[in-house]
Amino acid sequence: MKAQHPYPFTVAWVRGTIEALGDRYSVPSEPTLRRLATHLNMTTDVYESREVTRAHLDRYTEMYNALQVQKRWFDDRWKELEAANLLHDEREKQLRDKFNAYMEAMTSHHDSNFLTGIPMEVWRVWPILKNWRDIAEYIADAFVQAMKESNPGRTFGFSDDGPAVKFTLAALERIGAAPPAGSPENARYRIAQRIRELKAKKKRKEKPDL
């Protein structure tokens, strides 16, 4: 996917936004800044393509449901043929074998990780990012990963006034996706709360059952 306008995130923007966080934080190297800008632009592409991605997912779901309808129809047909002692009919055998092969091929394709890269399959690679609540964690995590290089030993949490949340808000504002909050303070609070909520949820999932 590619946005229909120039990418919003450049190395210069990323560098300037990090520098605005204050002298406490060292700016990453040029290659790292470039990777961060690329990641942000990819996330923006996915976000801006959300309606198209949803349409492709809906179409796939429609196709898959149609397969299940066909399968139920053939199952019922073969039950009736069996009751009528007609399963030996050669034409019915061929029809059954061809349909079973078709279903097996479609199921195998669905279960495999093979991707062609065509737009119809984007939903299998990226989730549908509907709004800031779906984007914030991607931005914050990319920022933290980039900052580790030039700030060894420093911990970047997700407090309301922390650099990760401030950078995330700036990036969301850049693409017009900031949370409606009335003030920067309230916006940072909502972003931080959302990220911490997602992190806690993932941590609970990773915790082994005793």
C-alpha positions as a Markdown table, in Angstrom:
| # | Residue | x | y | z |
|---|---|---|---|---|
| 1 | Met | 0.0 | 0.0 | 0.0 |
| 2 | Lys | 1.1 | 3.5 | -0.6 |
| 3 | Ala | -0.4 | 6.8 | 0.6 |
| 4 | Gln | -1.7 | 9.1 | -2.1 |
| 5 | His | 0.3 | 12.0 | -0.8 |
| 6 | Pro | 4.0 | 12.5 | 0.4 |
| 7 | Tyr | 4.8 | 10.5 | 3.4 |
| 8 | Pro | 4.3 | 12.6 | 6.6 |
| 9 | Phe | 7.3 | 11.3 | 8.5 |
| 10 | Thr | 10.8 | 12.3 | 7.5 |
| 11 | Val | 14.1 | 11.9 | 9.2 |
| 12 | Ala | 14.1 | 15.7 | 9.8 |
| 13 | Trp | 10.7 | 15.5 | 11.5 |
| 14 | Val | 11.7 | 12.6 | 13.7 |
| 15 | Arg | 14.9 | 14.2 | 14.7 |
| 16 | Gly | 13.3 | 17.5 | 15.5 |
| 17 | Thr | 10.5 | 15.9 | 17.6 |
| 18 | Ile | 13.1 | 13.9 | 19.6 |
| 19 | Glu | 15.2 | 17.0 | 20.1 |
| 20 | Ala | 12.1 | 18.8 | 21.4 |
| 21 | Leu | 11.9 | 16.3 | 24.2 |
| 22 | Gly | 14.9 | 17.9 | 25.9 |
| 23 | Asp | 18.6 | 17.4 | 26.4 |
| 24 | Arg | 18.1 | 14.4 | 28.7 |
| 25 | Tyr | 17.7 | 12.2 | 25.6 |
| 26 | Ser | 20.3 | 11.5 | 23.0 |
| 27 | Val | 19.1 | 11.5 | 19.4 |
| 28 | Pro | 19.6 | 8.1 | 17.6 |
| 29 | Ser | 21.9 | 7.7 | 14.6 |
| 30 | Glu | 20.7 | 8.6 | 11.1 |
| 31 | Pro | 20.0 | 5.0 | 10.0 |
| 32 | Thr | 17.9 | 4.5 | 13.1 |
| 33 | Leu | 16.0 | 7.7 | 12.5 |
| 34 | Arg | 15.4 | 6.5 | 9.0 |
| 35 | Arg | 14.0 | 3.2 | 10.2 |
| 36 | Leu | 11.8 | 4.9 | 12.7 |
| 37 | Ala | 10.4 | 7.3 | 10.0 |
| 38 | Thr | 9.8 | 4.3 | 7.7 |
| 39 | His | 7.9 | 2.4 | 10.4 |
| 40 | Leu | 5.7 | 5.4 | 11.1 |
| 41 | Asn | 5.0 | 5.9 | 7.5 |
| 42 | Met | 4.1 | 2.2 | 7.1 |
| 43 | Thr | 1.7 | 2.5 | 10.1 |
| 44 | Thr | 0.2 | 5.6 | 8.5 |
| 45 | Asp | -0.4 | 3.7 | 5.3 |
| 46 | Val | -2.2 | 0.9 | 7.1 |
| 47 | Tyr | -4.3 | 3.4 | 9.1 |
| 48 | Glu | -5.3 | 5.4 | 6.0 |
| 49 | Ser | -6.1 | 2.2 | 4.1 |
| 50 | Arg | -8.4 | 0.9 | 6.9 |
| 51 | Glu | -11.6 | 1.2 | 4.9 |
| 52 | Val | -10.1 | -0.7 | 1.9 |
| 53 | Thr | -8.6 | -3.3 | 4.2 |
| 54 | Arg | -12.0 | -3.8 | 5.9 |
| 55 | Ala | -13.6 | -4.2 | 2.5 |
| 56 | His | -11.1 | -6.9 | 1.6 |
| 57 | Leu | -11.7 | -8.7 | 4.9 |
| 58 | Asp | -15.5 | -8.5 | 4.5 |
| 59 | Arg | -15.2 | -9.9 | 1.0 |
| 60 | Tyr | -13.0 | -12.8 | 2.2 |
| 61 | Thr | -15.4 | -13.6 | 4.9 |
| 62 | Glu | -18.2 | -13.6 | 2.4 |
| 63 | Met | -16.3 | -16.1 | 0.2 |
| 64 | Tyr | -15.4 | -18.3 | 3.2 |
| 65 | Asn | -19.1 | -18.4 | 4.3 |
| 66 | Ala | -20.1 | -19.3 | 0.8 |
| 67 | Leu | -17.8 | -22.3 | 0.9 |
| 68 | Gln | -19.4 | -23.4 | 4.1 |
| 69 | Val | -22.9 | -23.1 | 2.5 |
| 70 | Gln | -21.7 | -25.2 | -0.5 |
| 71 | Lys | -20.2 | -27.8 | 1.9 |
| 72 | Arg | -23.5 | -28.2 | 3.8 |
| 73 | Trp | -25.4 | -28.5 | 0.5 |
| 74 | Phe | -23.1 | -31.3 | -0.7 |
| 75 | Asp | -23.2 | -33.0 | 2.7 |
| 76 | Asp | -27.0 | -33.1 | 2.6 |
| 77 | Arg | -27.0 | -34.2 | -1.0 |
| 78 | Trp | -24.7 | -37.2 | -0.3 |
| 79 | Lys | -26.8 | -38.2 | 2.6 |
| 80 | Glu | -29.8 | -38.3 | 0.4 |
| 81 | Leu | -27.9 | -40.2 | -2.3 |
| 82 | Glu | -26.7 | -42.7 | 0.3 |
| 83 | Ala | -30.2 | -43.2 | 1.6 |
| 84 | Ala | -31.3 | -43.8 | -2.0 |
| 85 | Asn | -28.4 | -46.2 | -2.7 |
| 86 | Leu | -27.1 | -43.9 | -5.4 |
| 87 | Leu | -23.5 | -43.2 | -4.2 |
| 88 | His | -22.2 | -45.7 | -6.7 |
| 89 | Asp | -23.2 | -43.4 | -9.6 |
| 90 | Glu | -20.0 | -42.5 | -11.4 |
| 91 | Arg | -21.1 | -38.9 | -12.1 |
| 92 | Glu | -21.9 | -38.3 | -8.4 |
| 93 | Lys | -18.5 | -39.9 | -7.5 |
| 94 | Gln | -16.6 | -37.5 | -9.8 |
| 95 | Leu | -18.6 | -34.5 | -8.5 |
| 96 | Arg | -17.9 | -35.5 | -4.9 |
| 97 | Asp | -14.1 | -36.1 | -5.5 |
| 98 | Lys | -13.7 | -32.8 | -7.3 |
| 99 | Phe | -15.6 | -30.8 | -4.6 |
| 100 | Asn | -13.5 | -32.5 | -1.8 |
| 101 | Ala | -10.3 | -31.6 | -3.7 |
| 102 | Tyr | -11.5 | -28.0 | -4.1 |
| 103 | Met | -12.4 | -27.7 | -0.4 |
| 104 | Glu | -9.0 | -29.2 | 0.6 |
| 105 | Ala | -7.1 | -26.8 | -1.6 |
| 106 | Met | -9.0 | -23.8 | -0.3 |
| 107 | Thr | -8.6 | -24.9 | 3.4 |
| 108 | Ser | -4.9 | -25.5 | 2.9 |
| 109 | His | -4.5 | -22.1 | 1.4 |
| 110 | His | -6.4 | -20.5 | 4.2 |
| 111 | Asp | -4.3 | -22.2 | 6.9 |
| 112 | Ser | -0.9 | -21.6 | 5.2 |
| 113 | Asn | 1.3 | -18.6 | 5.7 |
| 114 | Phe | 1.8 | -18.1 | 1.9 |
| 115 | Leu | 1.2 | -14.5 | 0.9 |
| 116 | Thr | 1.4 | -13.0 | -2.6 |
| 117 | Gly | 1.5 | -9.4 | -1.4 |
| 118 | Ile | -1.6 | -8.4 | -3.4 |
| 119 | Pro | -4.0 | -5.8 | -1.8 |
| 120 | Met | -6.6 | -8.5 | -1.1 |
| 121 | Glu | -4.3 | -10.1 | 1.5 |
| 122 | Val | -3.3 | -7.0 | 3.4 |
| 123 | Trp | -5.6 | -7.8 | 6.3 |
| 124 | Arg | -3.6 | -11.0 | 6.9 |
| 125 | Val | -0.5 | -9.0 | 7.4 |
| 126 | Trp | -1.7 | -6.0 | 9.4 |
| 127 | Pro | -4.6 | -5.5 | 11.7 |
| 128 | Ile | -7.2 | -2.9 | 10.8 |
| 129 | Leu | -6.1 | 0.3 | 12.5 |
| 130 | Lys | -9.4 | 2.1 | 13.0 |
| 131 | Asn | -8.3 | 5.1 | 15.2 |
| 132 | Trp | -5.7 | 6.4 | 17.6 |
| 133 | Arg | -6.4 | 3.6 | 20.1 |
| 134 | Asp | -5.2 | 1.0 | 17.6 |
| 135 | Ile | -2.1 | 3.1 | 16.5 |
| 136 | Ala | -0.7 | 4.5 | 19.7 |
| 137 | Glu | 1.1 | 1.3 | 20.9 |
| 138 | Tyr | 2.8 | 0.8 | 17.5 |
| 139 | Ile | 4.2 | 4.3 | 17.5 |
| 140 | Ala | 5.3 | 4.2 | 21.2 |
| 141 | Asp | 7.0 | 0.8 | 20.8 |
| 142 | Ala | 8.9 | 1.9 | 17.6 |
| 143 | Phe | 10.1 | 5.1 | 19.4 |
| 144 | Val | 11.3 | 3.1 | 22.5 |
| 145 | Gln | 13.2 | 0.6 | 20.3 |
| 146 | Ala | 14.9 | 3.5 | 18.4 |
| 147 | Met | 15.9 | 5.3 | 21.5 |
| 148 | Lys | 17.6 | 2.4 | 23.1 |
| 149 | Glu | 20.5 | 2.7 | 20.7 |
| 150 | Ser | 21.5 | 6.2 | 21.8 |
| 151 | Asn | 20.3 | 6.0 | 25.4 |
| 152 | Pro | 21.8 | 2.7 | 26.8 |
| 153 | Gly | 20.6 | 1.7 | 30.2 |
| 154 | Arg | 17.7 | 4.2 | 30.2 |
| 155 | Thr | 14.2 | 2.9 | 30.7 |
| 156 | Phe | 11.4 | 4.3 | 28.7 |
| 157 | Gly | 8.1 | 3.8 | 30.3 |
| 158 | Phe | 4.6 | 5.0 | 29.3 |
| 159 | Ser | 3.8 | 7.7 | 31.9 |
| 160 | Asp | 1.6 | 10.6 | 30.9 |
| 161 | Asp | 4.6 | 13.0 | 30.8 |
| 162 | Gly | 7.2 | 10.5 | 29.5 |
| 163 | Pro | 9.0 | 10.9 | 26.2 |
| 164 | Ala | 7.3 | 7.9 | 24.6 |
| 165 | Val | 3.8 | 9.3 | 25.2 |
| 166 | Lys | 4.8 | 12.8 | 24.1 |
| 167 | Phe | 6.4 | 11.5 | 20.9 |
| 168 | Thr | 3.3 | 9.3 | 20.2 |
| 169 | Leu | 1.0 | 12.3 | 20.6 |
| 170 | Ala | 3.1 | 14.4 | 18.2 |
| 171 | Ala | 3.0 | 11.6 | 15.6 |
| 172 | Leu | -0.8 | 11.2 | 16.0 |
| 173 | Glu | -1.2 | 14.9 | 15.6 |
| 174 | Arg | 0.9 | 14.8 | 12.5 |
| 175 | Ile | -1.5 | 12.4 | 10.7 |
| 176 | Gly | -4.7 | 13.9 | 12.2 |
| 177 | Ala | -5.4 | 11.0 | 14.5 |
| 178 | Ala | -4.9 | 12.4 | 17.9 |
| 179 | Pro | -7.5 | 11.6 | 20.6 |
| 180 | Pro | -10.2 | 14.2 | 21.1 |
| 181 | Ala | -9.2 | 15.4 | 24.6 |
| 182 | Gly | -9.5 | 19.2 | 24.8 |
| 183 | Ser | -5.9 | 19.7 | 25.9 |
| 184 | Pro | -2.4 | 18.1 | 25.4 |
| 185 | Glu | -2.4 | 17.0 | 29.0 |
| 186 | Asn | -5.7 | 15.1 | 28.6 |
| 187 | Ala | -4.5 | 13.7 | 25.3 |
| 188 | Arg | -1.3 | 12.3 | 26.8 |
| 189 | Tyr | -3.3 | 10.9 | 29.7 |
| 190 | Arg | -5.6 | 9.0 | 27.3 |
| 191 | Ile | -2.7 | 7.7 | 25.2 |
| 192 | Ala | -0.7 | 6.6 | 28.3 |
| 193 | Gln | -3.7 | 4.9 | 29.7 |
| 194 | Arg | -4.4 | 3.0 | 26.5 |
| 195 | Ile | -0.8 | 1.8 | 26.1 |
| 196 | Arg | -0.6 | 0.6 | 29.7 |
| 197 | Glu | -3.9 | -1.1 | 29.3 |
| 198 | Leu | -2.7 | -3.0 | 26.2 |
| 199 | Lys | 0.6 | -3.9 | 27.9 |
| 200 | Ala | -1.2 | -5.3 | 31.0 |
| 201 | Lys | -3.5 | -7.3 | 28.8 |
| 202 | Lys | -0.6 | -8.9 | 26.9 |
| 203 | Lys | 1.2 | -9.6 | 30.1 |
| 204 | Arg | -1.8 | -11.5 | 31.5 |
| 205 | Lys | -1.9 | -13.6 | 28.3 |
| 206 | Glu | 1.7 | -14.4 | 28.6 |
| 207 | Lys | 1.5 | -15.4 | 32.2 |
| 208 | Pro | 1.5 | -19.3 | 32.5 |
| 209 | Asp | -1.4 | -21.0 | 34.2 |
| 210 | Leu | -0.4 | -22.4 | 37.6 |
